[in-house]
C-alpha cells in the first residue's frame, strides 16, 4: 500500500515541480513545443513517483520489521525506521550525508508520529 501511495504522492509532487520549473527559451534554444513540455512533465512525474514509492516501501518495510522484532507498537518504531531509511538513502552521497539523513528522517518521523497519535 505504501508503495502505491508513495508513487501517487510523488507523481503529484513531480507534476507540480515540473509545472513550476522555468522553461525560458534562449537565443540558441528555440521555444519548446507542447509535446516537449508534456514529455518533461511525464519524465518528472515518473521520476518523483518512483523515488517516493521506493522511500515509502523501504520505510514501511523497516518499520514493520522493527515492530515485529520489538513486539511493541509505539513511536520508537517510526523513529528507528526513519533513522535506518534516512541513513541508507543518505549513504549514496557519503557518510556525512548518511548521518544527517538518519538524524533528519528520524526526527521527521518522530514529529509526524507524535502528531498522528495525538
N, C-alpha and C positions, 0 to 999 in steps of 0.2 A: 504494500500500500504506500509506504513512504517513497518507494521508487517512482511510482506513478505521480504521486502528489508533488514530489520534487521536480519531476520533469515538467509538469504543468506550470508550477510556480516559476521555475527557471525560464520556461518558454515565455511566460508573460513578462518577466523582467527583461529577458533578451529582446522581446518585441519593443518594449518601452525604450530600452537603451539604444537600440538601433534607430528608433524613430527620432531621438533627440541628438544623435550624432551628427555633427555638422558635415554637410556634403557641399562644400563651396567649390565651384569649378575654378580652376586656374587657367592661365593662358596656355599651358602645354597640355591640359586635360580638358576635353570638351564636356559639356553638361551631360549628366547621366540620364539615360533613358529610364522609363518606368520599369522596364524589365530588369535593368541592372539594380535599381533600388530595391525591387522585390526580392531579387536574388540575395542581396546583402541582408535584408530582413530575415530571410529564411536561414541563412548561414548563422547569423547572430542568435536567432531564436533557438535553433537546434543546439548550438554550442552551449548556451546558458542552460538549456533544458537538460542536456546530458551531464553537465557539471553539477547542477543541483540534485539531479537524480542520484548520481554517484555519492554525493555527500550525505543525502538523506538515507540512502541504503546502508552506507558504512556506519553512520551514527546509530541508526536503529538496530543494526545487527550487533554492534559492540554493546549498546545499552542492554539489549536482550540477553546477551551472553553474560554480562556482568550481573544483571538481575538474577539470572538462573544460578550463577555461582554463589552469590551472596545470600540468596533466598529471601531478599527483602525488596520492597518497593518503596523507595524514598528518593529524596532529591540527590543523594550521593551518586546514584546510578547515572543520572544525566551528566553530572559534573565529571565523573570519571570517563564516561563515554565521550564527552566533549573534549576532554584533555587528550585522550588517545587519538580521536579523529583529527583534531586540530594539529596535533604533533605529527601525525603521519602525513597530512596534507602539507604542512609547513616544511617537512624534511626535503621536499622536492627542491626547495630553494636554499637549503643548507641547514646546519644545526641551529644557528641562532634563530632563523625563521621558524624552525620546528618548535623551539622552546616558546617563542612568542605566540605561535599558532596554538600550542597546547594551552597556554595560560589564557589567551583570549577566548578560545572556543569554550573552555571550561567555565570561565566567568560568564560568558553569554548564556550558556546552557543553564547555569545556576540561576541566573536572573529570570530567564524565561520559565524555568521550572517553578520558581518561587511564585511568580505571578499567576501561573496556570493552576497552582494548587490552592491559592488563597483568594 
